[in-house]
């Protein structure tokens, strides 16, 4: 009866006191891959809207909210665009006094100016 319980569900792994590092890494890697999101392709019109919102935040010092691509979770950043590096396709988003973040323009999924 004890042996049968160990083999039910995930009991074999859970009841094992020792697991090879390769097996543990493989299990963790598989769990991460299952939750991974594919980056959506934006059309030209959406990219134009994003670029317009970035320019409005930069020139008018207006607060912007960006929704960014991340493989595993929804990411939002809010701040004011203070630097635009067109050759690197990056912006510097100031999020608070003395706080900023460099963001790749290609990682922006949507932008809204408030």
Secondary structure, DSSP 8 states (H G I E B T S, - for coil): -HHHHHHSTTHHHHH-S---HHHHHHHHHHHHHHT--------HHHHHHHHHHHHHHHHH---EEEEE--SSS-EEEEEEEEEEETTTTEEEEEEETTEEEEEEGGGEEEEEE-
